Amino acid sequence: MDIRPLTETYAVSPQIMPEDLALIAEAGFSTVICNRPDGEIPPEVQADAIRAATEAAGLQFVLNPVIGGAITFENVTAQGEAIAQSAGPVLAYCASGNRSSIVWALSQAGKQPTDTLIAIPARYGYTLEPFRATIDDLAKG
């Protein structure tokens, strides 16, 4: 498990395993967002398995599958709503953490400067520069 904090209340991670959920709860997370479509992964780490482990650990689970190269406005809206409605820190995961970083940045457009939304994920090697214009457009409302 490789948790990468983008803010004090939002972190991303590559694929998590059901057995990771106890440690995720211990780390203080309240919500786990799955940004990985089931079609990419074997059954033992698909959404239903992670949901069961998340809920068994006393955490909220949100399914928001993001298809690489095909992020939708619905994905962005769902991510922002899940973050806003969480009772505490959020851990979002996908294959590498990149898609979870992108939908976070897009959902935060206008709440933080675009440069910041691009620079924070860059610390972990996530390149959001191609999304600069989209972030700027979303920030305009």
N, CA, C and O atoms as CSV, one atom per row, in Angstrom:
chain,resi,resn,atom,element,x,y,z
A,1,MET,N,N,0.856,-1.174,0.000
A,1,MET,CA,C,0.000,0.000,0.000
A,1,MET,C,C,0.897,1.231,0.000
A,1,MET,O,O,1.831,1.339,0.795
A,2,ASP,N,N,0.596,2.150,-0.903
A,2,ASP,CA,C,1.418,3.339,-1.080
A,2,ASP,C,C,0.511,4.565,-1.092
A,2,ASP,O,O,0.070,5.006,-2.153
A,3,ILE,N,N,0.235,5.113,0.085
A,3,ILE,CA,C,-0.665,6.261,0.211
A,3,ILE,C,C,0.121,7.537,-0.053
A,3,ILE,O,O,1.179,7.775,0.531
A,4,ARG,N,N,-0.431,8.356,-0.957
A,4,ARG,CA,C,0.225,9.599,-1.364
A,4,ARG,C,C,-0.704,10.774,-1.046
A,4,ARG,O,O,-1.655,11.026,-1.786
A,5,PRO,N,N,-0.438,11.489,0.042
A,5,PRO,CA,C,-1.328,12.600,0.419
A,5,PRO,C,C,-1.181,13.796,-0.520
A,5,PRO,O,O,-0.082,14.310,-0.727
A,6,LEU,N,N,-2.310,14.226,-1.083
A,6,LEU,CA,C,-2.312,15.439,-1.893
A,6,LEU,C,C,-2.639,16.648,-1.033
A,6,LEU,O,O,-2.124,17.743,-1.260
A,7,THR,N,N,-3.505,16.440,-0.035
A,7,THR,CA,C,-3.840,17.479,0.944
A,7,THR,C,C,-3.935,16.790,2.302
A,7,THR,O,O,-3.699,15.587,2.414
A,8,GLU,N,N,-4.277,17.552,3.318
A,8,GLU,CA,C,-4.451,16.949,4.641
A,8,GLU,C,C,-5.666,16.035,4.690
A,8,GLU,O,O,-5.765,15.179,5.569
A,9,THR,N,N,-6.599,16.210,3.744
A,9,THR,CA,C,-7.839,15.435,3.788
A,9,THR,C,C,-8.092,14.586,2.544
A,9,THR,O,O,-9.160,13.990,2.414
A,10,TYR,N,N,-7.124,14.525,1.629
A,10,TYR,CA,C,-7.305,13.740,0.403
A,10,TYR,C,C,-5.981,13.119,0.001
A,10,TYR,O,O,-4.968,13.802,-0.147
A,11,ALA,N,N,-6.016,11.802,-0.173
A,11,ALA,CA,C,-4.829,11.068,-0.598
A,11,ALA,C,C,-5.211,10.126,-1.724
A,11,ALA,O,O,-6.376,9.759,-1.879
A,12,VAL,N,N,-4.216,9.742,-2.507
A,12,VAL,CA,C,-4.429,8.785,-3.590
A,12,VAL,C,C,-3.499,7.604,-3.388
A,12,VAL,O,O,-2.521,7.669,-2.642
A,13,SER,N,N,-3.837,6.514,-4.080
A,13,SER,CA,C,-3.051,5.299,-3.949
A,13,SER,C,C,-3.232,4.441,-5.191
A,13,SER,O,O,-4.275,4.485,-5.843
A,14,PRO,N,N,-2.205,3.659,-5.512
A,14,PRO,CA,C,-2.432,2.582,-6.477
A,14,PRO,C,C,-3.413,1.576,-5.861
A,14,PRO,O,O,-3.827,1.730,-4.712
A,15,GLN,N,N,-3.772,0.568,-6.619
A,15,GLN,CA,C,-4.739,-0.447,-6.183
A,15,GLN,C,C,-4.491,-0.891,-4.740
A,15,GLN,O,O,-3.366,-1.214,-4.360
A,16,ILE,N,N,-5.557,-0.900,-3.951
A,16,ILE,CA,C,-5.474,-1.407,-2.582
A,16,ILE,C,C,-6.027,-2.833,-2.556
A,16,ILE,O,O,-6.721,-3.267,-3.476
A,17,MET,N,N,-5.705,-3.539,-1.489
A,17,MET,CA,C,-6.159,-4.912,-1.295
A,17,MET,C,C,-7.150,-4.936,-0.123
A,17,MET,O,O,-7.091,-4.062,0.743
A,18,PRO,N,N,-8.050,-5.911,-0.080
A,18,PRO,CA,C,-8.991,-5.977,1.042
A,18,PRO,C,C,-8.283,-5.971,2.406
A,18,PRO,O,O,-8.770,-5.365,3.360
A,19,GLU,N,N,-7.148,-6.641,2.484
A,19,GLU,CA,C,-6.435,-6.696,3.770
A,19,GLU,C,C,-5.804,-5.363,4.178
A,19,GLU,O,O,-5.332,-5.231,5.307
A,20,ASP,N,N,-5.787,-4.384,3.290
A,20,ASP,CA,C,-5.233,-3.056,3.608
A,20,ASP,C,C,-6.201,-2.191,4.398
A,20,ASP,O,O,-5.793,-1.200,5.003
A,21,LEU,N,N,-7.479,-2.553,4.400
A,21,LEU,CA,C,-8.485,-1.655,4.957
A,21,LEU,C,C,-8.341,-1.394,6.449
A,21,LEU,O,O,-8.662,-0.295,6.902
A,22,ALA,N,N,-7.880,-2.342,7.211
A,22,ALA,CA,C,-7.681,-2.096,8.646
A,22,ALA,C,C,-6.627,-1.005,8.843
A,22,ALA,O,O,-6.797,-0.127,9.690
A,23,LEU,N,N,-5.553,-1.052,8.078
A,23,LEU,CA,C,-4.513,-0.021,8.179
A,23,LEU,C,C,-5.003,1.324,7.660
A,23,LEU,O,O,-4.627,2.368,8.192
A,24,ILE,N,N,-5.830,1.306,6.638
A,24,ILE,CA,C,-6.396,2.548,6.103
A,24,ILE,C,C,-7.281,3.198,7.165
A,24,ILE,O,O,-7.236,4.414,7.352
A,25,ALA,N,N,-8.075,2.399,7.853
A,25,ALA,CA,C,-8.907,2.927,8.940
A,25,ALA,C,C,-8.033,3.461,10.074
A,25,ALA,O,O,-8.297,4.538,10.608
A,26,GLU,N,N,-7.001,2.716,10.440
A,26,GLU,CA,C,-6.071,3.158,11.489
A,26,GLU,C,C,-5.395,4.469,11.134
A,26,GLU,O,O,-5.089,5.274,12.014
A,27,ALA,N,N,-5.163,4.686,9.848
A,27,ALA,CA,C,-4.514,5.917,9.389
A,27,ALA,C,C,-5.459,7.118,9.458
A,27,ALA,O,O,-5.037,8.250,9.223
A,28,GLY,N,N,-6.728,6.880,9.778
A,28,GLY,CA,C,-7.663,7.973,9.993
A,28,GLY,C,C,-8.563,8.328,8.829
A,28,GLY,O,O,-9.266,9.338,8.877
A,29,PHE,N,N,-8.553,7.515,7.785
A,29,PHE,CA,C,-9.431,7.801,6.652
A,29,PHE,C,C,-10.869,7.447,7.004
A,29,PHE,O,O,-11.122,6.503,7.754
A,30,SER,N,N,-11.811,8.215,6.455
A,30,SER,CA,C,-13.231,7.977,6.679
A,30,SER,C,C,-13.920,7.390,5.460
A,30,SER,O,O,-14.891,6.642,5.574
A,31,THR,N,N,-13.393,7.746,4.282
A,31,THR,CA,C,-14.016,7.351,3.020
A,31,THR,C,C,-12.969,6.795,2.076
A,31,THR,O,O,-11.848,7.299,2.006
A,32,VAL,N,N,-13.343,5.750,1.351
A,32,VAL,CA,C,-12.500,5.182,0.301
A,32,VAL,C,C,-13.273,5.331,-1.012
A,32,VAL,O,O,-14.420,4.899,-1.124
A,33,ILE,N,N,-12.623,5.948,-1.998
A,33,ILE,CA,C,-13.230,6.101,-3.320
A,33,ILE,C,C,-12.494,5.191,-4.292
A,33,ILE,O,O,-11.274,5.273,-4.439
A,34,CYS,N,N,-13.249,4.326,-4.951
A,34,CYS,CA,C,-12.701,3.452,-5.974
A,34,CYS,C,C,-12.865,4.129,-7.329
A,34,CYS,O,O,-13.987,4.325,-7.795
A,35,ASN,N,N,-11.754,4.485,-7.959
A,35,ASN,CA,C,-11.776,5.084,-9.291
A,35,ASN,C,C,-11.371,4.079,-10.364
A,35,ASN,O,O,-11.068,4.465,-11.493
A,36,ARG,N,N,-11.365,2.808,-10.022
A,36,ARG,CA,C,-10.900,1.778,-10.950
A,36,ARG,C,C,-12.071,0.933,-11.450
A,36,ARG,O,O,-12.777,0.331,-10.641
A,37,PRO,N,N,-12.292,0.872,-12.761
A,37,PRO,CA,C,-13.354,0.013,-13.298
A,37,PRO,C,C,-13.035,-1.474,-13.074
A,37,PRO,O,O,-11.881,-1.892,-13.170
A,38,ASP,N,N,-14.056,-2.247,-12.779
A,38,ASP,CA,C,-13.874,-3.680,-12.532
A,38,ASP,C,C,-13.256,-4.414,-13.712
A,38,ASP,O,O,-12.556,-5.408,-13.514
A,39,GLY,N,N,-13.495,-3.956,-14.922
A,39,GLY,CA,C,-12.983,-4.629,-16.098
A,39,GLY,C,C,-11.470,-4.669,-16.196
A,39,GLY,O,O,-10.922,-5.418,-17.005
A,40,GLU,N,N,-10.791,-3.877,-15.386
A,40,GLU,CA,C,-9.324,-3.822,-15.407
A,40,GLU,C,C,-8.652,-4.839,-14.483
A,40,GLU,O,O,-7.450,-5.079,-14.598
A,41,ILE,N,N,-9.406,-5.427,-13.582
A,41,ILE,CA,C,-8.788,-6.150,-12.472
A,41,ILE,C,C,-9.479,-7.480,-12.170
A,41,ILE,O,O,-10.633,-7.685,-12.545
A,42,PRO,N,N,-8.766,-8.383,-11.489
A,42,PRO,CA,C,-9.371,-9.671,-11.129
A,42,PRO,C,C,-10.434,-9.510,-10.030
A,42,PRO,O,O,-10.436,-8.513,-9.308
A,43,PRO,N,N,-11.333,-10.493,-9.908
A,43,PRO,CA,C,-12.444,-10.398,-8.960
A,43,PRO,C,C,-12.041,-10.108,-7.512
A,43,PRO,O,O,-12.773,-9.419,-6.801
A,44,GLU,N,N,-10.911,-10.611,-7.069
A,44,GLU,CA,C,-10.552,-10.433,-5.651
A,44,GLU,C,C,-10.260,-8.990,-5.260
A,44,GLU,O,O,-10.192,-8.675,-4.072
A,45,VAL,N,N,-10.084,-8.102,-6.254
A,45,VAL,CA,C,-9.881,-6.680,-5.926
A,45,VAL,C,C,-10.886,-5.779,-6.648
A,45,VAL,O,O,-10.695,-4.564,-6.719
A,46,GLN,N,N,-11.951,-6.373,-7.179
A,46,GLN,CA,C,-12.989,-5.567,-7.797
A,46,GLN,C,C,-13.779,-4.826,-6.726
A,46,GLN,O,O,-13.630,-5.087,-5.533
A,47,ALA,N,N,-14.611,-3.909,-7.164
A,47,ALA,CA,C,-15.314,-3.000,-6.256
A,47,ALA,C,C,-16.074,-3.714,-5.140
A,47,ALA,O,O,-16.018,-3.274,-3.992
A,48,ASP,N,N,-16.777,-4.796,-5.441
A,48,ASP,CA,C,-17.558,-5.474,-4.397
A,48,ASP,C,C,-16.673,-6.003,-3.270
A,48,ASP,O,O,-17.041,-5.923,-2.099
A,49,ALA,N,N,-15.507,-6.542,-3.625
A,49,ALA,CA,C,-14.590,-7.062,-2.606
A,49,ALA,C,C,-14.027,-5.933,-1.749
A,49,ALA,O,O,-13.944,-6.054,-0.527
A,50,ILE,N,N,-13.639,-4.831,-2.401
A,50,ILE,CA,C,-13.099,-3.697,-1.643
A,50,ILE,C,C,-14.197,-3.030,-0.830
A,50,ILE,O,O,-13.959,-2.593,0.296
A,51,ARG,N,N,-15.412,-2.947,-1.398
A,51,ARG,CA,C,-16.536,-2.372,-0.649
A,51,ARG,C,C,-16.787,-3.161,0.644
A,51,ARG,O,O,-16.945,-2.571,1.712
A,52,ALA,N,N,-16.823,-4.477,0.543
A,52,ALA,CA,C,-17.077,-5.311,1.726
A,52,ALA,C,C,-16.006,-5.087,2.791
A,52,ALA,O,O,-16.327,-4.948,3.971
A,53,ALA,N,N,-14.751,-5.050,2.389
A,53,ALA,CA,C,-13.660,-4.837,3.349
A,53,ALA,C,C,-13.700,-3.425,3.924
A,53,ALA,O,O,-13.419,-3.222,5.105
A,54,THR,N,N,-14.049,-2.456,3.090
A,54,THR,CA,C,-14.131,-1.056,3.542
A,54,THR,C,C,-15.227,-0.913,4.588
A,54,THR,O,O,-15.010,-0.337,5.654
A,55,GLU,N,N,-16.390,-1.435,4.278
A,55,GLU,CA,C,-17.507,-1.325,5.220
A,55,GLU,C,C,-17.254,-2.135,6.486
A,55,GLU,O,O,-17.666,-1.720,7.569
A,56,ALA,N,N,-16.587,-3.279,6.374
A,56,ALA,CA,C,-16.234,-4.070,7.560
A,56,ALA,C,C,-15.274,-3.307,8.467
A,56,ALA,O,O,-15.260,-3.518,9.680
A,57,ALA,N,N,-14.471,-2.419,7.876
A,57,ALA,CA,C,-13.534,-1.601,8.654
A,57,ALA,C,C,-14.203,-0.340,9.198
A,57,ALA,O,O,-13.564,0.466,9.873
A,58,GLY,N,N,-15.495,-0.174,8.901
A,58,GLY,CA,C,-16.246,0.965,9.420
A,58,GLY,C,C,-16.110,2.237,8.597
A,58,GLY,O,O,-16.391,3.332,9.084
A,59,LEU,N,N,-15.680,2.092,7.354
A,59,LEU,CA,C,-15.481,3.244,6.491
A,59,LEU,C,C,-16.561,3.302,5.414
A,59,LEU,O,O,-17.217,2.303,5.118
A,60,GLN,N,N,-16.732,4.483,4.837
A,60,GLN,CA,C,-17.661,4.661,3.726
A,60,GLN,C,C,-16.950,4.309,2.432
A,60,GLN,O,O,-15.771,4.618,2.261
A,61,PHE,N,N,-17.667,3.664,1.521
A,61,PHE,CA,C,-17.129,3.291,0.210
A,61,PHE,C,C,-17.913,4.014,-0.872
A,61,PHE,O,O,-19.144,4.042,-0.846
A,62,VAL,N,N,-17.188,4.604,-1.830
A,62,VAL,CA,C,-17.814,5.275,-2.965
A,62,VAL,C,C,-17.222,4.682,-4.240
A,62,VAL,O,O,-16.002,4.613,-4.391
A,63,LEU,N,N,-18.089,4.256,-5.152
A,63,LEU,CA,C,-17.647,3.730,-6.440
A,63,LEU,C,C,-17.799,4.822,-7.493
A,63,LEU,O,O,-18.908,5.288,-7.755
A,64,ASN,N,N,-16.690,5.227,-8.092
A,64,ASN,CA,C,-16.670,6.236,-9.153
A,64,ASN,C,C,-15.645,5.779,-10.188
A,64,ASN,O,O,-14.558,6.352,-10.273
A,65,PRO,N,N,-15.981,4.740,-10.988
A,65,PRO,CA,C,-15.006,4.210,-11.936
A,65,PRO,C,C,-14.666,5.214,-13.036
A,65,PRO,O,O,-15.549,5.755,-13.702
A,66,VAL,N,N,-13.376,5.448,-13.208
A,66,VAL,CA,C,-12.870,6.398,-14.191
A,66,VAL,C,C,-12.107,5.611,-15.250
A,66,VAL,O,O,-11.148,4.904,-14.942
A,67,ILE,N,N,-12.539,5.739,-16.487
A,67,ILE,CA,C,-11.863,5.057,-17.588
A,67,ILE,C,C,-10.735,5.948,-18.083
A,67,ILE,O,O,-10.965,7.099,-18.453
A,68,GLY,N,N,-9.523,5.420,-18.092
A,68,GLY,CA,C,-8.362,6.180,-18.539
A,68,GLY,C,C,-8.589,6.765,-19.919
A,68,GLY,O,O,-8.999,6.059,-20.841
A,69,GLY,N,N,-8.322,8.057,-20.061
A,69,GLY,CA,C,-8.508,8.724,-21.335
A,69,GLY,C,C,-9.946,9.071,-21.652
A,69,GLY,O,O,-10.231,9.612,-22.720
A,70,ALA,N,N,-10.856,8.769,-20.742
A,70,ALA,CA,C,-12.279,9.037,-20.990
A,70,ALA,C,C,-12.967,9.548,-19.724
A,70,ALA,O,O,-14.077,9.122,-19.404
A,71,ILE,N,N,-12.309,10.460,-19.006
A,71,ILE,CA,C,-12.893,11.028,-17.795
A,71,ILE,C,C,-14.111,11.855,-18.184
A,71,ILE,O,O,-14.068,12.644,-19.128
A,72,THR,N,N,-15.196,11.663,-17.443
A,72,THR,CA,C,-16.433,12.385,-17.738
A,72,THR,C,C,-16.688,13.473,-16.692
A,72,THR,O,O,-16.106,13.469,-15.607
A,73,PHE,N,N,-17.567,14.395,-17.051
A,73,PHE,CA,C,-17.962,15.425,-16.089
A,73,PHE,C,C,-18.661,14.767,-14.897
A,73,PHE,O,O,-18.565,15.252,-13.770
A,74,GLU,N,N,-19.366,13.658,-15.153
A,74,GLU,CA,C,-20.021,12.919,-14.062
A,74,GLU,C,C,-18.981,12.366,-13.085
A,74,GLU,O,O,-19.199,12.375,-11.873
A,75,ASN,N,N,-17.845,11.882,-13.615
A,75,ASN,CA,C,-16.758,11.423,-12.734
A,75,ASN,C,C,-16.269,12.559,-11.846
A,75,ASN,O,O,-16.077,12.383,-10.643
A,76,VAL,N,N,-16.071,13.715,-12.448
A,76,VAL,CA,C,-15.563,14.886,-11.706
A,76,VAL,C,C,-16.557,15.309,-10.637
A,76,VAL,O,O,-16.179,15.560,-9.493
A,77,THR,N,N,-17.826,15.385,-11.011
A,77,THR,CA,C,-18.869,15.779,-10.062
A,77,THR,C,C,-18.976,14.768,-8.922
A,77,THR,O,O,-19.061,15.157,-7.757
A,78,ALA,N,N,-18.973,13.484,-9.247
A,78,ALA,CA,C,-19.083,12.444,-8.220
A,78,ALA,C,C,-17.900,12.498,-7.255
A,78,ALA,O,O,-18.077,12.325,-6.049
A,79,GLN,N,N,-16.695,12.736,-7.775
A,79,GLN,CA,C,-15.518,12.812,-6.920
A,79,GLN,C,C,-15.640,13.990,-5.958
A,79,GLN,O,O,-15.400,13.856,-4.758
A,80,GLY,N,N,-16.017,15.151,-6.505
A,80,GLY,CA,C,-16.175,16.342,-5.667
A,80,GLY,C,C,-17.230,16.159,-4.596
A,80,GLY,O,O,-17.043,16.583,-3.456
A,81,GLU,N,N,-18.345,15.526,-4.959
A,81,GLU,CA,C,-19.410,15.285,-3.979
A,81,GLU,C,C,-18.957,14.317,-2.893
A,81,GLU,O,O,-19.248,14.524,-1.715
A,82,ALA,N,N,-18.250,13.267,-3.281
A,82,ALA,CA,C,-17.769,12.295,-2.289
A,82,ALA,C,C,-16.792,12.956,-1.320
A,82,ALA,O,O,-16.829,12.694,-0.118
A,83,ILE,N,N,-15.933,13.798,-1.840
A,83,ILE,CA,C,-14.976,14.509,-0.988
A,83,ILE,C,C,-15.731,15.433,-0.033
A,83,ILE,O,O,-15.460,15.441,1.168
A,84,ALA,N,N,-16.672,16.207,-0.562
A,84,ALA,CA,C,-17.417,17.169,0.249
A,84,ALA,C,C,-18.274,16.491,1.319
A,84,ALA,O,O,-18.448,17.032,2.411
A,85,GLN,N,N,-18.805,15.316,1.009
A,85,GLN,CA,C,-19.704,14.627,1.935
A,85,GLN,C,C,-18.991,13.719,2.934
A,85,GLN,O,O,-19.624,13.181,3.842
A,86,SER,N,N,-17.688,13.546,2.773
A,86,SER,CA,C,-16.961,12.656,3.674
A,86,SER,C,C,-16.879,13.255,5.077
A,86,SER,O,O,-16.692,14.461,5.241
A,87,ALA,N,N,-17.021,12.404,6.068
A,87,ALA,CA,C,-16.925,12.834,7.460
A,87,ALA,C,C,-15.481,13.105,7.883
A,87,ALA,O,O,-15.240,13.655,8.957
A,88,GLY,N,N,-14.530,12.724,7.048
A,88,GLY,CA,C,-13.115,12.907,7.368
A,88,GLY,C,C,-12.270,12.682,6.136
A,88,GLY,O,O,-12.774,12.765,5.016
A,89,PRO,N,N,-10.995,12.399,6.324
A,89,PRO,CA,C,-10.077,12.225,5.191
A,89,PRO,C,C,-10.507,11.129,4.219
A,89,PRO,O,O,-11.108,10.125,4.600
A,90,VAL,N,N,-10.175,11.362,2.951
A,90,VAL,CA,C,-10.557,10.484,1.849
A,90,VAL,C,C,-9.316,9.839,1.244
A,90,VAL,O,O,-8.297,10.501,1.048
A,91,LEU,N,N,-9.409,8.555,0.954
A,91,LEU,CA,C,-8.394,7.848,0.175
A,91,LEU,C,C,-9.054,7.390,-1.114
A,91,LEU,O,O,-10.024,6.632,-1.088
A,92,ALA,N,N,-8.524,7.854,-2.251
A,92,ALA,CA,C,-9.031,7.432,-3.556
A,92,ALA,C,C,-7.959,6.591,-4.226
A,92,ALA,O,O,-6.769,6.890,-4.128
A,93,TYR,N,N,-8.389,5.535,-4.906
A,93,TYR,CA,C,-7.411,4.677,-5.564
A,93,TYR,C,C,-7.839,4.323,-6.976
A,93,TYR,O,O,-9.020,4.347,-7.324
A,94,CYS,N,N,-6.831,3.993,-7.777
A,94,CYS,CA,C,-7.025,3.482,-9.135
A,94,CYS,C,C,-5.819,2.586,-9.402
A,94,CYS,O,O,-5.289,2.000,-8.458
A,95,ALA,N,N,-5.371,2.458,-10.623
A,95,ALA,CA,C,-4.228,1.591,-10.915
A,95,ALA,C,C,-2.930,2.162,-10.352
A,95,ALA,O,O,-2.124,1.435,-9.772
A,96,SER,N,N,-2.734,3.478,-10.527
A,96,SER,CA,C,-1.483,4.104,-10.080
A,96,SER,C,C,-1.699,5.277,-9.142
A,96,SER,O,O,-0.766,5.717,-8.470
A,97,GLY,N,N,-2.917,5.786,-9.091
A,97,GLY,CA,C,-3.224,7.014,-8.356
A,97,GLY,C,C,-3.392,8.200,-9.288
A,97,GLY,O,O,-3.860,9.255,-8.861
A,98,ASN,N,N,-3.022,8.051,-10.546
A,98,ASN,CA,C,-3.080,9.154,-11.501
A,98,ASN,C,C,-4.515,9.611,-11.769
A,98,ASN,O,O,-4.810,10.801,-11.662
A,99,ARG,N,N,-5.407,8.686,-12.113
A,99,ARG,CA,C,-6.799,9.079,-12.387
A,99,ARG,C,C,-7.449,9.698,-11.149
A,99,ARG,O,O,-8.234,10.640,-11.258
A,100,SER,N,N,-7.118,9.163,-9.972
A,100,SER,CA,C,-7.658,9.729,-8.733
A,100,SER,C,C,-7.140,11.149,-8.511
A,100,SER,O,O,-7.838,11.982,-7.933
A,101,SER,N,N,-5.927,11.424,-8.966
A,101,SER,CA,C,-5.373,12.778,-8.879
A,101,SER,C,C,-6.051,13.711,-9.871
A,101,SER,O,O,-6.345,14.862,-9.549
A,102,ILE,N,N,-6.296,13.215,-11.073
A,102,ILE,CA,C,-6.910,14.040,-12.111
A,102,ILE,C,C,-8.330,14.444,-11.713
A,102,ILE,O,O,-8.674,15.625,-11.775
A,103,VAL,N,N,-9.157,13.479,-11.306
A,103,VAL,CA,C,-10.538,13.838,-10.956
A,103,VAL,C,C,-10.578,14.721,-9.713
A,103,VAL,O,O,-11.479,15.548,-9.573
A,104,TRP,N,N,-9.612,14.555,-8.807
A,104,TRP,CA,C,-9.509,15.467,-7.656
A,104,TRP,C,C,-9.228,16.883,-8.135
A,104,TRP,O,O,-9.929,17.819,-7.749
A,105,ALA,N,N,-8.208,17.048,-8.973
A,105,ALA,CA,C,-7.835,18.384,-9.451
A,105,ALA,C,C,-8.993,19.039,-10.197
A,105,ALA,O,O,-9.284,20.216,-9.986
A,106,LEU,N,N,-9.647,18.285,-11.060
A,106,LEU,CA,C,-10.775,18.847,-11.810
A,106,LEU,C,C,-11.926,19.230,-10.878
A,106,LEU,O,O,-12.595,20.241,-11.092
A,107,SER,N,N,-12.153,18.414,-9.838
A,107,SER,CA,C,-13.249,18.703,-8.903
A,107,SER,C,C,-12.932,19.897,-8.008
A,107,SER,O,O,-13.839,20.493,-7.427
A,108,GLN,N,N,-11.664,20.245,-7.896
A,108,GLN,CA,C,-11.254,21.357,-7.038
A,108,GLN,C,C,-11.008,22.646,-7.829
A,108,GLN,O,O,-10.597,23.655,-7.257
A,109,ALA,N,N,-11.255,22.615,-9.128
A,109,ALA,CA,C,-11.051,23.794,-9.979
A,109,ALA,C,C,-11.830,24.980,-9.421
A,109,ALA,O,O,-13.016,24.867,-9.108
A,110,GLY,N,N,-11.159,26.102,-9.303
A,110,GLY,CA,C,-11.777,27.308,-8.767
A,110,GLY,C,C,-11.672,27.422,-7.259
A,110,GLY,O,O,-11.875,28.504,-6.707
A,111,LYS,N,N,-11.358,26.328,-6.584
A,111,LYS,CA,C,-11.201,26.341,-5.129
A,111,LYS,C,C,-9.744,26.560,-4.739
A,111,LYS,O,O,-9.442,27.046,-3.649
A,112,GLN,N,N,-8.849,26.192,-5.653
A,112,GLN,CA,C,-7.414,26.397,-5.484
A,112,GLN,C,C,-6.870,26.849,-6.835
A,112,GLN,O,O,-7.475,26.557,-7.867
A,113,PRO,N,N,-5.739,27.557,-6.849
A,113,PRO,CA,C,-5.171,27.974,-8.130
A,113,PRO,C,C,-4.804,26.768,-9.000
A,113,PRO,O,O,-4.384,25.727,-8.493
A,114,THR,N,N,-4.968,26.924,-10.293
A,114,THR,CA,C,-4.643,25.851,-11.241
A,114,THR,C,C,-3.211,25.376,-11.058
A,114,THR,O,O,-2.956,24.172,-11.064
A,115,ASP,N,N,-2.266,26.311,-10.895
A,115,ASP,CA,C,-0.863,25.918,-10.708
A,115,ASP,C,C,-0.703,24.978,-9.523
A,115,ASP,O,O,0.076,24.027,-9.586
A,116,THR,N,N,-1.429,25.235,-8.448
A,116,THR,CA,C,-1.360,24.389,-7.253
A,116,THR,C,C,-1.951,23.013,-7.538
A,116,THR,O,O,-1.387,21.995,-7.138
A,117,LEU,N,N,-3.089,22.983,-8.230
A,117,LEU,CA,C,-3.744,21.708,-8.532
A,117,LEU,C,C,-2.902,20.836,-9.452
A,117,LEU,O,O,-3.052,19.614,-9.450
A,118,ILE,N,N,-2.032,21.434,-10.225
A,118,ILE,CA,C,-1.122,20.682,-11.088
A,118,ILE,C,C,0.153,20.315,-10.338
A,118,ILE,O,O,0.676,19.214,-10.512
A,119,ALA,N,N,0.656,21.221,-9.509
A,119,ALA,CA,C,1.929,21.002,-8.813
A,119,ALA,C,C,1.837,19.937,-7.716
A,119,ALA,O,O,2.776,19.164,-7.528
A,120,ILE,N,N,0.738,19.890,-7.006
A,120,ILE,CA,C,0.626,18.929,-5.895
A,120,ILE,C,C,0.767,17.485,-6.387
A,120,ILE,O,O,1.605,16.756,-5.857
A,121,PRO,N,N,-0.013,17.044,-7.373
A,121,PRO,CA,C,0.156,15.663,-7.857
A,121,PRO,C,C,1.517,15.420,-8.517
A,121,PRO,O,O,2.011,14.293,-8.531
A,122,ALA,N,N,2.116,16.473,-9.060
A,122,ALA,CA,C,3.424,16.333,-9.717
A,122,ALA,C,C,4.487,15.845,-8.744
A,122,ALA,O,O,5.466,15.227,-9.163
A,123,ARG,N,N,4.315,16.110,-7.458
A,123,ARG,CA,C,5.279,15.617,-6.455
A,123,ARG,C,C,5.378,14.101,-6.475
A,123,ARG,O,O,6.392,13.535,-6.065
A,124,TYR,N,N,4.329,13.442,-6.951
A,124,TYR,CA,C,4.298,11.977,-7.007
A,124,TYR,C,C,4.439,11.452,-8.434
A,124,TYR,O,O,4.217,10.269,-8.689
A,125,GLY,N,N,4.806,12.329,-9.356
A,125,GLY,CA,C,5.025,11.922,-10.733
A,125,GLY,C,C,3.784,11.931,-11.606
A,125,GLY,O,O,3.818,11.428,-12.729
A,126,TYR,N,N,2.690,12.492,-11.114
A,126,TYR,CA,C,1.465,12.574,-11.899
A,126,TYR,C,C,1.494,13.858,-12.728
A,126,TYR,O,O,1.641,14.950,-12.179
A,127,THR,N,N,1.357,13.731,-14.027
A,127,THR,CA,C,1.448,14.872,-14.943
A,127,THR,C,C,0.053,15.358,-15.306
A,127,THR,O,O,-0.638,14.742,-16.117
A,128,LEU,N,N,-0.353,16.460,-14.703
A,128,LEU,CA,C,-1.680,17.014,-14.962
A,128,LEU,C,C,-1.640,18.234,-15.880
A,128,LEU,O,O,-2.675,18.846,-16.146
A,129,GLU,N,N,-0.456,18.588,-16.363
A,129,GLU,CA,C,-0.334,19.748,-17.250
A,129,GLU,C,C,-1.298,19.674,-18.439
A,129,GLU,O,O,-1.846,20.709,-18.818
A,130,PRO,N,N,-1.535,18.495,-19.052
A,130,PRO,CA,C,-2.484,18.443,-20.168
A,130,PRO,C,C,-3.919,18.850,-19.778
A,130,PRO,O,O,-4.749,19.103,-20.652
A,131,PHE,N,N,-4.203,18.912,-18.487
A,131,PHE,CA,C,-5.537,19.277,-18.010
A,131,PHE,C,C,-5.643,20.738,-17.606
A,131,PHE,O,O,-6.684,21.164,-17.106
A,132,ARG,N,N,-4.581,21.516,-17.814
A,132,ARG,CA,C,-4.561,22.924,-17.381
A,132,ARG,C,C,-5.755,23.698,-17.947
A,132,ARG,O,O,-6.457,24.368,-17.190
A,133,ALA,N,N,-5.998,23.624,-19.242
A,133,ALA,CA,C,-7.091,24.378,-19.854
A,133,ALA,C,C,-8.449,23.939,-19.293
A,133,ALA,O,O,-9.326,24.775,-19.075
A,134,THR,N,N,-8.625,22.650,-19.064
A,134,THR,CA,C,-9.885,22.144,-18.520
A,134,THR,C,C,-10.084,22.649,-17.094
A,134,THR,O,O,-11.184,23.062,-16.727
A,135,ILE,N,N,-9.025,22.617,-16.292
A,135,ILE,CA,C,-9.113,23.137,-14.923
A,135,ILE,C,C,-9.469,24.617,-14.961
A,135,ILE,O,O,-10.341,25.065,-14.216
A,136,ASP,N,N,-8.795,25.389,-15.833
A,136,ASP,CA,C,-9.097,26.812,-15.955
A,136,ASP,C,C,-10.552,27.045,-16.378
A,136,ASP,O,O,-11.220,27.928,-15.840
A,137,ASP,N,N,-11.041,26.259,-17.333
A,137,ASP,CA,C,-12.418,26.399,-17.797
A,137,ASP,C,C,-13.412,26.076,-16.673
A,137,ASP,O,O,-14.397,26.789,-16.480
A,138,LEU,N,N,-13.142,25.004,-15.945
A,138,LEU,CA,C,-14.034,24.642,-14.831
A,138,LEU,C,C,-14.009,25.701,-13.732
A,138,LEU,O,O,-15.028,25.946,-13.086
A,139,ALA,N,N,-12.865,26.325,-13.516
A,139,ALA,CA,C,-12.737,27.360,-12.492
A,139,ALA,C,C,-13.597,28.590,-12.834
A,139,ALA,O,O,-14.041,29.308,-11.938
A,140,LYS,N,N,-13.822,28.819,-14.103
A,140,LYS,CA,C,-14.635,29.960,-14.536
A,140,LYS,C,C,-16.117,29.741,-14.277
A,140,LYS,O,O,-16.915,30.678,-14.304
A,141,GLY,N,N,-16.470,28.488,-14.027
A,141,GLY,CA,C,-17.868,28.179,-13.703
A,141,GLY,C,C,-18.595,27.768,-14.887
A,141,GLY,O,O,-19.787,27.468,-14.807
